[in-house]
């Protein structure tokens, strides 16, 4: 086997290393350790962390645990007490004198056998840190024995399976997610640690460093149905858990290389530029701790301090990252690099100057892989809406068009969760659509086979608009649910303290539609409402179309009303059952519009807004009386693909429009034509009383606000836009998508041009 590696290494002509490594130099560097020694007496955080680390090291003295040798190595470097180094040496020698390292029996049964799995990679990682840490107290003979064993037991099978020819069995197309960076990067880290003693290992480490950017740049695979690894805005579709793990394993190797060879040119990895922002946009800050979106195989307590910490150490230092790290430094996850772990102890930055809130937008769309987050503020206990509709496969569940709502510190509209993968409940429930907040047809969601084969037609998120008190995003799950659905669109329109969800559904045959709700806290049905309360947080869900839920338990007296039912499912900890809820329309249909209002409350006893249905020819809608204002929301029944070449004009409550949907908000003592806020979704015109409130050749998405002498327009839909608006006042300022813009004013009409073609 060694001859194979030598043959492979000979062809590497341009080595990135040119000198021996001056141990300890990879991660437990002399510079970091010396600084920690200096500060531990005066910094209370470091002092407390060191106390915990030293106890872990002291406990490890009486055991033979390879995975604790990093604690022993750090204790030796901090205290100069050789008992820690002697114990680490003993464990390392035992590990290379025993049986060959191997992956689990299950991995070894595969063809070809997988010799290196995640457990194997953890051994490589800790062994590399420990060997680097105690290097200077080892004799030449001990180094020779340990490095030969580490090379044969760790580097040969690890890089042999995951990276090097002619033995490599994995590709980025088959295992290019978190397993690849863990198994390949940690085997390479082990190779780097023994570079002085084993030239083949040094060459392998250099070759891996050169090629590591290829993992970040992986653009997907059409034939085998694999998505690109990174969204242009920094996101990674596999869940917060695996994004944090996969990225941090690569960053750990990059940091070790930088420390070992500080004069080497840094790798160019543009995908990492926006990665910190991704994790922050997907975080929610309650009073006590930060939590993350748990879409897919993740949990709320999983955070991304590993990525933040390592990027910061690599030089990508931003104040926003300090804000995040300040929330996570005490730890709430077993795998984090917190202050009381060896690497966290040495690399955690000073968070005392962290900003109170991050300097980020309130909303962000990750269009490449189908996530979006919208919030009303970054302060603790704010409200956040998160929506998902992308690729289904592996760690990404069958949850196209699902969503979560966080409010006043609580995740009130939640996800079904996940469990340990071998358990039947994972594949039969947690992964499937039934565990998420989606619409089923005749009890069916996405096909079960998508767990293994993926969704050949992915869901999409588009058209995110954020105008402060009005926000909008469109989700499209038609692709992954096309076994039943011809149309499966979900519009999220958030106005003030109400989130409106409009479902546009059409199927191949008549059947029953069913809305699923996974709710956290105390859930009570009260007439046509579903009330949810947890601690100080509360909201009310009111299904409105296709029909209210039955107002009483005399279901037989309301044959056309929707049914509210409880469903049972395995709890996430698998120790019992949990309850989720169904709102099911008993009337069979092939085409339907659903409209649900989610009212966010400051306190449980808040009075509900008055919501009434308004309807007419070819349109449906609601009129909402809320906090002294009236909002009319009208949905065009002709603008959903019903017409082909004829435009979808309707005359609705005094308005003339071809818009799919529009909302106008006006003072309760005024008239609709006095609306100061107008939202138009997929429309080219909105007219009233012979005035064109909005006009465009193309159907666009628009939020328009008028305040004193300023008009604010948030708009998208086409790369080249010429738009006009009715302006009843003399205006002096126009803001378009947050930027001051030039405009023409002709009598009562304002017009402007927006050209984004250069950016496309």
C-alpha distance (Angstrom), angle and dihedral (degrees) to the residues before:
residue distance angle dihedral
X1 . . .
X2 3.80 . .
X3 3.83 90.6 .
X4 3.79 88.9 58.2
X5 3.77 90.3 55.7
X6 3.78 93.8 46.5
X7 3.79 89.9 53.1
X8 3.77 90.3 50.7
X9 3.79 94.5 47.5
X10 3.82 95.4 49.9
X11 3.81 91.5 68.2
X12 3.81 92.4 59.4
X13 3.78 101.7 99.0
X14 3.77 104.7 171.3
X15 3.81 110.2 55.2
X16 3.79 115.9 -168.1
X17 3.80 93.4 -150.6
X18 3.77 123.8 72.4
X19 3.80 105.8 168.8
X20 3.75 142.7 41.4
X21 3.76 117.8 -85.6
X22 3.80 113.0 -108.6
X23 3.79 101.1 -138.0
X24 2.96 133.9 -110.6
X25 3.77 85.6 43.8
X26 3.79 113.2 116.4
X27 3.81 107.3 72.7
X28 3.82 108.6 -32.4
X29 3.78 89.3 57.4
X30 3.79 123.9 -179.7
X31 3.80 90.1 -121.7
X32 3.82 93.6 54.0
X33 3.80 93.7 43.0
X34 3.80 93.3 48.8
X35 3.79 90.7 51.0
X36 3.81 91.4 48.9
X37 3.81 90.6 50.7
X38 3.78 89.3 52.1
X39 3.79 95.5 48.5
X40 3.79 103.8 35.6
X41 3.78 93.1 84.8
X42 3.80 95.7 53.0
X43 3.81 103.9 31.2
X44 3.84 110.8 77.5
X45 3.81 92.6 -159.8
X46 3.79 92.8 52.6
X47 3.77 91.7 43.3
X48 3.79 93.0 54.5
X49 3.81 92.1 43.8
X50 3.80 91.9 50.5
X51 3.78 90.4 51.0
X52 3.81 90.2 56.9
X53 3.82 93.8 44.2
X54 3.80 93.2 49.2
X55 3.79 90.9 50.9
X56 3.81 89.5 52.5
X57 3.80 88.9 50.7
X58 3.81 92.5 47.5
X59 3.80 90.4 50.6
X60 3.81 89.9 49.8
X61 3.83 90.9 58.2
X62 3.79 90.2 76.6
X63 3.78 96.1 45.5
X64 3.78 138.4 61.9
X65 3.81 99.7 -131.6
X66 3.80 114.6 147.2
X67 3.80 90.6 -167.1
X68 3.82 91.0 63.8
X69 3.80 97.4 51.7
X70 3.81 91.2 98.3
X71 3.81 87.4 65.3
X72 3.81 89.7 49.5
X73 3.80 92.1 49.0
X74 3.80 93.2 50.3
X75 3.80 91.9 45.9
X76 3.81 89.1 53.3
X77 3.82 92.9 49.8
X78 3.81 93.2 45.8
X79 3.81 97.4 45.0
X80 3.83 104.1 24.0
X81 3.80 85.8 -135.1
X82 3.80 105.9 146.4
X83 3.80 93.9 -154.6
X84 3.79 88.7 80.8
X85 3.79 92.9 49.1
X86 3.80 92.2 45.7
X87 3.78 90.7 53.6
X88 3.80 92.3 47.6
X89 3.81 89.6 49.0
X90 3.79 91.2 50.0
X91 3.81 91.2 51.7
X92 3.81 93.2 47.0
X93 3.80 91.9 49.4
X94 3.79 91.2 48.4
X95 3.79 90.6 49.7
X96 3.81 92.7 56.9
X97 3.81 95.6 39.0
X98 3.80 93.3 54.6
X99 3.78 130.3 67.7
X100 3.79 121.7 -44.5
X101 3.78 115.6 -80.1
X102 3.76 109.9 -106.4
X103 3.75 141.8 171.6
X104 3.79 124.2 -114.3
X105 3.80 122.5 -58.7
X106 3.80 88.9 -109.6
X107 3.81 91.8 57.5
X108 3.79 92.0 46.4
X109 3.81 91.0 54.5
X110 3.80 91.6 61.5
X111 3.77 120.2 99.7
X112 2.88 110.2 -92.4
X113 3.79 93.8 22.3
X114 3.80 117.1 -113.0
X115 3.79 104.1 -130.4
X116 3.81 95.0 -179.8
X117 3.80 124.9 49.5
X118 3.82 135.0 156.1
X119 3.80 93.8 -73.8
X120 3.79 88.5 51.2
X121 3.82 91.1 50.2
X122 3.82 90.8 53.3
X123 3.82 89.1 55.7
X124 3.81 90.0 51.3
X125 3.78 92.3 49.3
X126 3.80 97.1 49.2
X127 3.80 93.3 41.2
X128 3.79 90.5 53.4
X129 3.81 92.5 50.5
X130 3.80 92.9 45.7
X131 3.80 95.5 46.8
X132 3.79 91.7 47.9
X133 3.82 90.3 48.1
X134 3.82 98.6 51.4
X135 3.82 96.2 31.7
X136 3.79 96.4 114.4
X137 3.81 95.5 55.4
X138 3.81 94.5 52.2
X139 3.78 122.2 97.7
X140 3.80 120.4 -127.2
X141 3.79 89.5 -105.8
X142 3.79 92.5 51.4
X143 3.79 91.8 47.6
X144 3.78 90.8 50.7
X145 3.79 93.9 51.2
X146 3.79 94.8 44.0
X147 3.80 96.1 45.5
X148 3.80 94.5 46.8
X149 3.78 89.0 51.5
X150 3.80 94.2 45.4
X151 3.79 90.2 48.9
X152 3.79 94.8 50.1
X153 3.81 97.0 36.3
X154 3.81 98.8 39.0
X155 3.80 116.6 13.4
X156 3.82 99.0 41.0
X157 3.82 97.9 51.9
X158 3.80 94.7 32.0
X159 3.79 101.8 50.4
X160 3.79 89.0 27.3
X161 3.82 92.2 62.4
X162 3.78 98.8 35.1
X163 3.78 109.8 30.1
X164 3.79 123.0 3.2
X165 3.79 133.4 75.8
X166 2.93 139.4 -96.8
X167 3.80 93.7 25.7
X168 3.81 102.7 38.7
X169 3.84 113.6 126.2
X170 3.84 102.7 172.6
X171 3.79 129.0 71.7
X172 3.78 133.0 -168.4
X173 3.81 86.9 -111.1
X174 3.79 93.5 58.0
X175 3.82 104.5 31.0
X176 3.79 103.2 7.6
X177 3.77 95.5 131.8
X178 3.82 128.5 81.4
X179 3.82 95.2 -43.3
X180 3.78 92.5 62.2
X181 3.79 96.2 53.4
X182 3.78 92.6 43.0
X183 3.79 98.5 46.8
X184 3.79 97.0 36.6
X185 3.82 98.3 37.3
X186 3.79 95.6 46.8
X187 3.80 92.6 46.7
X188 3.80 87.1 50.6
X189 3.82 89.8 48.6
X190 3.79 88.8 54.5
X191 3.80 89.2 49.1
X192 3.79 90.1 51.1
X193 3.80 91.9 51.5
X194 3.83 92.2 57.9
X195 3.81 95.9 38.3
X196 3.82 93.5 115.9
X197 3.80 92.9 57.0
X198 3.84 102.5 33.3
X199 3.82 115.5 45.2
X200 3.82 91.5 -168.8
X201 3.78 89.4 57.6
X202 3.81 91.4 49.4
X203 3.78 91.2 52.7
X204 3.80 92.3 47.3
X205 3.81 91.4 50.4
X206 3.81 90.9 51.4
X207 3.79 93.1 47.9
X208 3.79 90.9 49.8
X209 3.80 91.7 50.5
X210 3.80 90.1 54.1
X211 3.79 94.0 50.4
X212 3.82 100.5 38.9
X213 3.86 93.6 95.2
X214 3.82 88.3 66.1
X215 3.80 89.7 73.4
X216 3.79 92.1 55.4
X217 3.81 92.2 46.0
X218 3.83 96.8 49.6
X219 3.82 103.5 136.5
X220 3.78 99.8 -165.3
X221 3.77 135.3 -101.6
X222 3.79 123.0 -99.1
X223 3.80 96.9 -167.0
X224 3.81 97.3 49.7
X225 3.80 93.4 34.6
X226 3.80 99.7 -118.3
X227 3.82 120.8 151.2
X228 3.78 124.9 -136.5
X229 3.78 113.7 -87.3
X230 3.80 99.5 -125.9
X231 3.78 134.5 38.0
X232 3.80 115.6 -134.9
X233 3.82 87.3 -112.8
X234 3.81 92.4 55.5
X235 3.79 102.4 -95.0
X236 3.80 129.5 135.7
X237 3.80 117.7 -152.6
X238 3.81 100.2 -144.3
X239 3.82 96.4 84.9
X240 3.80 132.0 -87.1
X241 3.79 90.3 -84.5
X242 3.78 97.1 57.4
X243 3.78 96.2 33.2
X244 3.81 89.1 57.2
X245 3.80 92.6 44.8
X246 3.80 98.2 44.6
X247 3.79 96.1 44.7
X248 3.80 94.8 43.5
X249 3.80 92.9 53.1
X250 3.80 89.5 57.1
X251 3.80 92.0 44.6
X252 3.79 91.3 51.0
X253 3.78 90.0 59.3
X254 3.80 91.9 45.6
X255 3.81 90.5 52.4
X256 3.79 92.8 49.0
X257 3.79 90.3 50.3
X258 3.80 92.3 48.4
X259 3.81 90.7 50.7
X260 3.81 93.3 46.8
X261 3.80 95.4 44.8
X262 3.83 106.2 23.6
X263 3.81 93.2 171.7
X264 3.81 94.0 59.0
X265 3.79 116.1 111.4
X266 3.84 109.2 -105.2
X267 3.78 117.9 -110.7
X268 3.79 116.9 -100.3
X269 3.81 106.5 -126.0
X270 3.82 108.9 158.7
X271 3.81 91.3 178.0
X272 3.81 89.1 73.4
X273 3.79 94.7 60.4
X274 3.81 94.9 86.1
X275 3.80 99.1 26.8
X276 3.84 95.6 100.8
X277 3.80 89.7 52.4
X278 3.81 90.5 52.7
X279 3.78 92.4 57.9
X280 3.79 91.8 45.5
X281 3.79 93.8 49.5
X282 3.81 87.9 51.0
X283 3.82 93.0 51.0
X284 3.77 128.7 92.2
X285 3.79 121.7 -158.7
X286 3.77 117.2 -146.2
X287 3.80 124.6 177.6
X288 3.79 95.4 -88.2
X289 3.79 107.5 29.5
X290 3.74 146.9 -10.8
X291 3.78 120.6 -97.0
X292 3.79 133.0 -171.0
X293 3.78 135.9 -136.0
X294 3.78 108.1 -87.3
X295 3.78 98.5 -152.9
X296 3.81 108.5 149.1
X297 3.80 122.7 -9.3
X298 3.77 97.9 -7.6
X299 3.78 140.2 96.7
X300 3.77 132.8 -135.7
X301 3.82 92.5 -111.9
X302 3.82 92.6 56.8
X303 3.79 110.0 104.6
X304 3.79 135.6 174.7
X305 3.80 103.7 -122.5
X306 3.83 88.3 126.3
X307 3.79 92.1 64.5
X308 3.82 93.5 40.1
X309 3.79 93.1 48.7
X310 3.80 95.3 48.0
X311 3.79 95.0 43.9
X312 3.80 89.1 50.1
X313 3.80 90.2 51.0
X314 3.81 89.4 49.2
X315 3.80 90.0 57.1
X316 3.81 103.4 -95.7
X317 3.79 92.5 125.0
X318 3.79 118.6 172.6
X319 3.80 130.8 160.9
X320 3.80 89.9 -129.1
X321 3.79 89.2 61.3
X322 3.81 89.6 54.4
X323 3.81 88.5 54.5
X324 3.80 90.0 55.3
X325 3.80 94.9 44.2
X326 3.79 91.0 50.1
X327 3.81 88.6 59.5
X328 3.81 93.8 50.1
X329 3.80 106.5 35.3
X330 3.80 95.6 101.6
X331 3.79 91.4 51.2
X332 3.77 137.3 -132.1
X333 3.80 101.9 -171.6
X334 3.80 129.9 68.7
X335 3.81 95.1 -131.6
X336 3.78 100.6 49.2
X337 3.80 127.4 118.1
X338 3.78 93.8 -126.1
X339 3.79 126.3 166.4
X340 3.80 90.9 -94.1
X341 3.83 93.3 59.8
X342 3.82 123.3 81.3
X343 3.80 96.4 -107.9
X344 3.78 94.9 37.2
X345 3.80 89.4 50.8
X346 3.80 91.8 55.9
X347 3.81 101.3 35.9
X348 3.80 108.4 31.4
X349 3.81 106.4 116.7
X350 3.78 126.1 -134.9
X351 3.80 104.7 -85.1
X352 3.80 96.3 -175.8
X353 3.81 89.6 100.9
X354 3.79 94.5 47.7
X355 3.81 113.8 133.0
X356 3.78 117.8 -108.2
X357 3.80 89.6 -122.3
X358 3.81 131.6 12.7
X359 3.79 118.9 -103.4
X360 3.81 95.9 -120.1
X361 3.78 138.1 122.3
X362 3.79 116.4 -92.8
X363 3.80 92.3 -121.3
X364 3.78 136.1 37.7
X365 3.79 134.9 -179.9
X366 3.80 122.6 -151.9
X367 3.78 94.9 -164.7
X368 3.81 97.9 171.1
X369 3.78 92.9 66.8
X370 3.78 103.6 15.9
X371 3.80 113.6 -105.6
X372 3.80 128.6 127.6
X373 3.78 134.7 177.2
X374 3.79 125.2 -163.9
X375 3.81 123.9 -179.1
X376 3.77 138.0 170.6
X377 3.82 94.2 -135.7
X378 3.81 144.0 -13.9
X379 3.78 94.7 -121.0
X380 3.81 119.1 112.9
X381 3.80 114.9 -81.7
X382 3.80 93.6 17.8
X383 3.82 121.5 143.3
X384 3.79 122.8 -93.7
X385 3.80 131.8 -177.4
X386 3.81 116.6 -161.4
X387 3.81 122.5 -170.3
X388 3.81 130.7 -171.0
X389 3.80 130.5 -168.4
X390 3.78 114.8 145.8
X391 3.77 142.1 96.7
X392 3.81 121.2 -12.5
X393 3.79 117.6 -149.5
X394 3.78 141.3 103.9
X395 3.82 107.9 -11.9
X396 3.82 93.7 2.2
X397 3.81 109.8 87.9
X398 3.81 132.8 -140.8
X399 3.80 90.7 -92.9
X400 3.81 106.1 122.3
X401 3.83 109.1 163.1
X402 3.81 92.9 12.0
X403 3.79 120.1 138.7
X404 3.81 144.4 -172.2
X405 3.81 131.2 -146.1
X406 3.80 123.1 -154.7
X407 3.79 117.1 -170.3
X408 3.81 133.3 171.6
X409 3.79 92.9 -12.1
X410 3.81 98.3 -45.0
X411 3.79 136.1 98.4
X412 3.82 95.3 -132.7
X413 3.81 97.7 166.5
X414 3.76 101.1 43.3
X415 3.79 145.5 170.9
X416 3.79 126.0 -98.5
X417 3.81 88.9 -119.9
X418 3.78 128.8 -148.0
X419 3.79 140.5 -97.2
X420 3.78 140.6 -155.7
X421 3.80 106.8 -46.7
X422 3.83 101.0 -125.7
X423 3.81 90.8 57.1
X424 3.84 111.6 100.5
X425 3.82 89.7 -132.0
X426 3.81 89.3 68.6
X427 3.80 96.3 61.2
X428 3.82 96.0 30.0
X429 3.81 98.5 47.4
X430 3.81 121.9 -5.9
X431 3.79 95.5 54.4
X432 3.81 94.8 42.3
X433 3.80 131.1 84.3
X434 3.80 92.5 -102.9
X435 3.82 89.6 72.8
X436 3.81 93.2 58.8
X437 3.80 141.7 64.9
X438 3.80 98.3 -96.9
X439 3.80 140.4 119.5
X440 3.80 117.8 -97.9
X441 3.80 126.6 -159.3
X442 3.81 115.7 -145.2
X443 3.80 86.4 -16.6
X444 3.81 94.0 -54.9
X445 3.80 130.8 117.2
X446 3.77 127.8 166.1
X447 3.82 115.3 -12.5
X448 3.80 114.0 -89.4
X449 3.80 92.6 -127.7
X450 3.83 90.9 69.3
X451 3.80 89.8 80.2
X452 3.79 89.6 72.5
X453 3.81 104.7 18.3
X454 3.78 98.7 37.1
X455 3.79 129.3 -133.1
X456 3.79 105.8 -63.4
X457 3.82 88.1 -162.2
X458 3.79 108.4 43.7
X459 3.76 129.7 -149.3
X460 3.79 118.9 -112.3
X461 3.78 141.4 -148.8
X462 3.81 118.6 -156.4
X463 3.79 145.6 154.5
X464 3.78 101.6 39.1
X465 3.79 111.3 -176.1
X466 3.79 125.4 -178.6
X467 3.79 118.5 -175.2
X468 3.78 96.9 160.1
X469 3.79 105.8 -105.5
X470 3.82 90.9 27.5
X471 3.80 122.2 55.3
X472 3.79 133.0 168.2
X473 3.78 140.7 -177.7
X474 3.82 132.4 169.8
X475 3.81 123.5 -138.9
X476 3.81 122.9 -166.1
X477 3.81 119.0 -166.5
X478 3.80 95.8 163.9
X479 3.81 93.3 111.9
X480 3.80 101.0 54.2
X481 3.84 91.5 39.2
X482 3.81 96.6 42.9
X483 3.79 90.9 117.6
X484 3.82 83.7 81.7
X485 3.80 109.8 4.0
X486 3.79 130.4 74.4
X487 3.82 88.4 178.7
X488 3.78 125.9 19.4
X489 3.79 107.3 163.5
X490 3.79 125.3 155.6
X491 3.82 120.6 -164.8
X492 3.81 118.9 -161.5
X493 3.81 111.8 -159.9
X494 3.81 113.8 176.5
X495 3.83 114.8 -168.8
X496 3.81 118.3 174.9
X497 3.83 106.8 -52.3
X498 3.82 98.0 -13.7
X499 3.80 127.8 82.5
X500 3.80 111.4 -157.9
X501 3.80 118.3 -159.2
X502 3.79 117.3 -161.6
X503 3.81 116.1 -169.1
X504 3.80 116.6 -162.2
X505 3.81 105.6 -164.4
X506 3.79 134.3 176.1
X507 3.79 128.7 164.1
X508 3.82 138.9 -174.7
X509 3.79 93.5 -108.9
X510 3.77 140.0 13.2
X511 3.78 118.1 -79.9
X512 3.77 145.8 126.2
X513 3.79 125.1 -66.0
X514 3.78 120.7 -147.4
X515 3.81 129.2 -166.9
X516 3.82 115.5 -151.6
X517 3.81 124.5 -150.0
X518 3.81 126.1 -169.8
X519 3.78 105.5 -168.2
X520 3.79 133.2 -177.6
X521 3.78 121.4 -145.8
X522 3.78 133.1 13.5
X523 3.80 111.6 -13.1
X524 3.81 121.9 -164.5
X525 3.78 131.2 172.3
X526 3.79 110.7 -138.3
X527 3.79 112.6 -179.1
X528 3.82 107.7 -62.0
X529 3.81 92.5 -12.0
X530 3.79 135.9 85.0
X531 3.80 110.8 -147.4
X532 3.80 120.8 -158.1
X533 3.80 123.7 -169.7
X534 3.80 132.2 173.0
X535 3.80 120.2 169.0
X536 3.82 105.6 -48.5
X537 3.80 95.1 -18.7
X538 3.79 123.1 95.1
X539 3.78 140.0 165.5
X540 3.79 137.9 169.2
X541 3.80 125.5 -136.2
X542 3.80 116.2 -154.3
X543 3.82 117.8 -176.7
X544 3.84 106.3 -154.1
X545 3.80 107.9 167.5
X546 2.95 138.2 71.3
X547 3.80 78.7 17.8
X548 3.78 143.1 -42.2
X549 3.77 118.7 -93.9
X550 3.80 114.7 -99.5
X551 3.83 107.3 -75.2
X552 3.81 92.6 -141.1
X553 3.79 140.6 19.3
X554 3.80 90.9 -96.4
X555 3.78 89.2 98.0
X556 3.81 93.0 166.0
X557 3.81 89.5 63.7
X558 3.82 91.1 60.6
X559 3.83 104.7 49.2
X560 3.81 95.0 163.1
X561 3.82 97.6 42.9
X562 3.79 123.1 98.9
X563 3.80 118.0 -96.7
X564 3.78 121.8 -124.8
X565 3.79 110.3 -151.0
X566 3.79 138.0 171.7
X567 3.80 119.9 -128.1
X568 3.79 128.7 -166.1
X569 3.79 125.9 -136.9
X570 3.82 138.5 162.8
X571 3.78 114.1 -77.9
X572 3.79 117.0 -118.4
X573 3.80 92.0 -109.3
X574 3.85 89.5 48.9
X575 3.81 90.0 -130.9
X576 3.77 94.6 116.9
X577 3.78 143.5 -33.2
X578 3.76 133.9 -54.6
X579 3.79 130.8 -159.1
X580 3.76 128.0 -121.6
X581 3.80 128.2 173.5
X582 3.76 140.5 -122.1
X583 3.80 131.0 -157.3
X584 3.79 104.6 -164.4
X585 3.78 128.6 -175.3
X586 3.83 107.9 -138.0
X587 3.82 93.3 -160.8
X588 3.80 113.1 87.6
X589 3.80 114.9 -126.8
X590 3.78 140.7 161.5
X591 3.80 98.1 -152.9
X592 3.77 125.1 32.5
X593 3.80 145.0 156.6
X594 3.77 119.7 -139.8
X595 3.81 122.0 -160.9
X596 3.79 121.8 -176.2
X597 3.79 128.3 174.7
X598 3.81 120.1 -150.6
X599 3.80 108.6 -163.3
X600 3.82 113.4 -157.9
X601 3.79 112.2 -148.7
X602 3.77 132.2 -154.5
X603 3.80 87.9 -153.0
X604 3.76 133.7 3.9
X605 3.81 94.2 -109.1
X606 3.82 95.1 56.2
X607 3.78 112.9 131.9
X608 3.79 114.5 -106.7
X609 3.80 116.6 -116.2
X610 3.78 115.7 -111.9
X611 3.81 108.2 -102.7
X612 3.80 119.4 -176.1
X613 3.79 132.2 174.5
X614 3.81 119.2 -115.2
X615 3.79 119.7 -172.5
X616 3.79 141.6 171.7
X617 3.77 143.0 156.5
X618 3.81 109.1 -35.1
X619 3.80 94.2 -9.4
X620 3.78 142.4 80.0
X621 3.76 130.3 -171.2
X622 3.78 151.4 140.9
X623 3.79 137.3 -111.4
X624 3.80 113.9 -144.4
X625 3.81 123.6 -163.1
X626 3.81 106.1 -161.8
X627 3.81 132.6 157.7
X628 3.80 95.4 -20.3
X629 3.79 94.9 -46.2
X630 3.78 136.0 95.7
X631 3.79 122.8 -140.5
X632 3.80 120.5 -168.5
X633 3.79 116.2 -162.5
X634 3.81 116.3 -170.9
X635 3.81 126.6 -174.1
X636 3.79 119.6 -156.9
X637 3.82 110.1 -135.4
X638 3.83 91.4 -162.7
X639 3.82 97.3 53.6
X640 3.81 97.3 71.5
X641 3.78 99.5 85.5
X642 3.80 93.7 -73.7
X643 3.83 90.7 120.7
X644 3.77 125.8 45.7
X645 3.82 114.1 -170.1
X646 3.79 97.6 1.2
X647 3.78 113.2 85.8
X648 3.79 116.9 -118.5
X649 3.82 101.8 -112.7
X650 3.78 119.0 170.6
X651 3.79 133.5 173.5
X652 3.79 106.0 -141.7
X653 3.79 125.5 175.4
X654 3.79 93.1 -33.5
X655 3.81 95.9 -39.8
X656 3.80 127.2 109.6
X657 3.79 115.6 -155.7
X658 3.79 147.6 140.2
X659 3.83 91.2 -150.8
X660 3.77 120.4 129.4
X661 3.80 88.4 -134.9
X662 3.77 137.1 -11.1
X663 3.80 137.9 -177.1
X664 3.79 128.9 -160.5
X665 3.80 124.7 -169.8
X666 3.80 122.9 -160.9
X667 3.79 139.5 159.5
X668 3.80 112.8 -82.2
X669 3.83 89.2 -122.3
X670 3.81 93.6 53.5
X671 3.81 137.0 59.3
X672 3.83 133.4 -96.2
X673 3.81 91.1 -106.9
X674 3.81 87.8 62.0
X675 3.80 91.8 60.7
X676 3.79 112.6 147.1
X677 3.81 92.2 -168.5
X678 3.80 125.6 47.3
X679 3.80 127.9 175.4
X680 3.81 119.2 -169.2
X681 3.79 122.1 -174.2
X682 3.77 117.3 -161.8
X683 3.79 97.7 -17.9
X684 3.80 137.9 133.1
X685 3.80 98.2 -163.2
X686 3.79 144.2 18.2
X687 3.80 117.0 -172.2
X688 3.79 138.0 175.7
X689 3.80 133.2 169.5
X690 3.81 91.3 1.6
X691 3.80 91.2 -55.7
X692 3.80 124.6 118.7
X693 3.81 104.9 -136.7
X694 3.81 88.2 -178.3
X695 3.79 134.7 7.0
X696 3.80 135.7 178.4
X697 3.81 135.8 150.3
X698 3.82 89.5 -127.1
X699 3.77 129.0 50.1
X700 3.79 106.7 -104.2
X701 3.80 141.2 176.4
X702 3.78 110.5 -115.1
X703 3.79 139.4 175.3
X704 3.80 112.4 -172.2
X705 3.79 125.5 -173.9
X706 3.78 127.0 -177.0
X707 3.79 120.3 -161.0
X708 3.80 122.1 165.7
X709 3.82 106.1 -54.2
X710 3.79 96.6 -17.3
X711 3.78 129.0 89.2
X712 3.80 117.8 -164.4
X713 3.80 118.4 -162.0
X714 3.79 125.4 -173.0
X715 3.78 107.3 -171.2
X716 3.80 143.7 163.8
X717 3.77 141.2 149.2
X718 3.82 105.7 105.9
X719 3.82 136.2 37.9
X720 3.85 91.4 -125.7
X721 3.79 117.3 42.9
X722 3.80 132.3 179.7
X723 3.79 107.5 -179.1
X724 3.76 137.1 170.7
X725 3.82 132.2 -163.0
X726 3.75 136.1 -167.6
X727 3.81 107.6 -110.5
X728 3.80 111.9 -169.6
X729 3.82 91.7 -177.6
X730 3.76 134.6 54.5
X731 3.81 102.8 -95.7
X732 3.77 128.0 -156.3
X733 3.84 100.8 175.0
X734 3.80 133.9 47.3
X735 3.80 121.1 -174.8
X736 3.81 115.9 -166.3
X737 3.80 114.6 -169.8
X738 3.78 88.8 -20.1
X739 3.81 96.1 -50.8
X740 3.79 127.0 106.5
X741 3.79 108.8 -109.7
X742 3.79 139.3 -169.3
X743 3.80 117.3 -116.6
X744 3.77 144.8 174.2
X745 3.79 120.8 -121.5
X746 3.80 117.1 -158.8
X747 3.79 111.7 177.9
X748 3.81 102.8 -60.4
X749 3.81 97.9 -12.5
X750 3.76 127.9 90.2
X751 3.81 120.1 -163.4
X752 3.80 135.3 -178.2
X753 3.79 141.9 168.1
X754 3.80 126.2 -127.4
X755 3.80 118.9 -168.6
X756 3.80 117.7 -174.7
X757 3.79 96.5 158.4
X758 3.79 92.9 110.8
X759 3.81 90.1 57.9
X760 3.77 95.2 51.3
